[in-house]
Amino acid sequence: MNIVKLKTRVNNENNNISKEMVKMTLTKSNDQAFNTIPSYGIRELLSQIEEKRRASNITEKRVYSILLFELST
């Protein structure tokens, strides 16, 4: 997954979603947690995006279509 592309796409949808909000860092220490999908990092990321989505005019379907597209590339 290209986090830079994901940040850019989400920010283009809504400038209120900060770059830091969609930044996810995977280190060796949390690889095991990441293998249990969804990991805390992914849940936190989606939770923060959902909070901003509710405060904006972006539909849930649009946000998740962007996320799924970026995860699949």
C-alpha positions in Angstrom: 0.0 0.0 0.0 1.3 3.4 -0.9 0.6 5.6 2.1 1.6 8.8 0.3 -0.9 8.1 -2.5 -3.6 7.3 0.1 -2.9 10.5 2.0 -3.0 12.5 -1.2 -6.3 10.9 -2.4 -8.0 11.4 1.0 -6.8 14.9 1.3 -8.0 15.7 -2.1 -11.5 14.6 -1.0 -11.5 16.6 2.1 -8.7 19.0 3.2 -9.9 18.6 6.8 -8.4 15.1 6.9 -4.8 15.7 7.9 -1.8 13.8 6.5 -0.9 12.7 10.0 -4.3 11.1 10.4 -3.7 8.6 7.6 0.0 7.9 8.4 0.6 4.4 9.5 4.0 3.1 10.5 4.7 -0.6 10.6 7.7 -1.6 12.7 9.1 -5.0 13.5 7.7 -4.7 17.0 4.1 -4.4 15.8 4.2 -6.9 12.9 2.6 -9.6 15.0 -0.3 -7.3 15.9 -0.6 -6.3 12.2 -1.1 -9.9 11.3 -4.3 -10.0 13.3 -6.5 -8.1 10.9 -7.8 -5.5 11.7 -4.8 -4.4 13.8 -5.1 -1.5 16.3 -3.4 0.8 13.8 -5.9 0.1 11.0 -8.9 0.4 13.4 -7.5 3.7 14.7 -6.9 5.0 11.1 -10.4 4.1 10.0 -11.9 5.5 13.2 -10.2 8.9 12.7 -11.2 9.0 9.0 -14.8 8.1 9.9 -14.9 11.0 12.5 -13.8 13.5 9.8 -16.1 11.9 7.2 -19.1 12.5 9.4 -18.2 16.1 9.8 -17.9 16.6 6.0 -19.9 15.9 2.9 -17.9 12.8 1.9 -20.0 9.7 1.7 -18.9 6.6 3.6 -18.9 4.6 0.3 -16.5 7.2 -1.3 -14.0 7.0 1.6 -13.9 3.2 1.6 -13.7 3.0 -2.2 -10.6 5.1 -2.0 -9.1 3.0 0.8 -9.9 -0.3 -0.9 -8.5 0.9 -4.2 -5.2 2.0 -2.5 -5.0 -1.2 -0.5 -5.3 -3.2 -3.7 -2.6 -1.4 -5.6 
